[in-house]
Amino acid sequence: MTSKEIRDLSPDEITTKIRETRESLLQLRLRKQTGQVEKTHEIRTLRKDIARLETIANQKKSAPKAA
């Protein structure tokens, strides 16, 4: 998910997306522990997506206060 796509989402949608991505990451980590994951790079991708989502969510929260 790109930053541009995330910026187009509403704050509620971003929160939902964070929750869904965290769930996916948890499932992927559990599958990795049992040796069922072939594409281990997906873990890194999900972590970066969560970071992007949280960063933009924080920017959207602080933007109205600054203006």
N, C-alpha and C positions, 0 to 999 in steps of 0.2 A: 504494500500500500504506500503510495507516494504522499509527500507532504501536501501537495496541491489537493489531492482527493480528500485528505483529512480535514483541511481547512474549509472545504465545502460542506462538511457535516455540522449539524447542530451540536451544542454541548451534551444534550441527552444521548444523541446517537454516538458521540465519542465515548461516553461513559459505558454504553452498551458494548461498543466495539472493544474497549479495554477488557471488559469482563469476559467476552467471548474469546479473545486472544489469550488471556491468562488461562482459561480453561483448556484451550488447545495446547498451550505450552505444558501444562500439568500432565495432560494425557500423553504428550510426546515424551516427556521425561520419564514417566512410568513405563512406557513401552521401551525406552532406551535401556532402562535397568534390566528388563527381561530379555534384551537382545533382539527385539522385533523391529528396530528402526534401521532402515537402509540409508536414508538420507539424513544424516546427522546435522547437516548444515541448516536444516529447517529450524532447529532450536535457536541458532544464532539469529536467523531472520525474524522469528517471532519475538525474541527479546528486543531487537531493534525496532520492530513495529510498535511494541508496547511503549518504548522510550519516546518514539515520535508522537504517539497518541497522547501520552501524558504531558509532553512538552507543549504541544499545541493547546491542550485543554487548559494548562496553567496560563498560557499566553492569553487565551480568550477570557479567563477569569479576571486577570489583572488589567486587561485593556480598557474596559469601561471605567475602572477606578482612576486610571491615569488621564482619561479624557475629560 
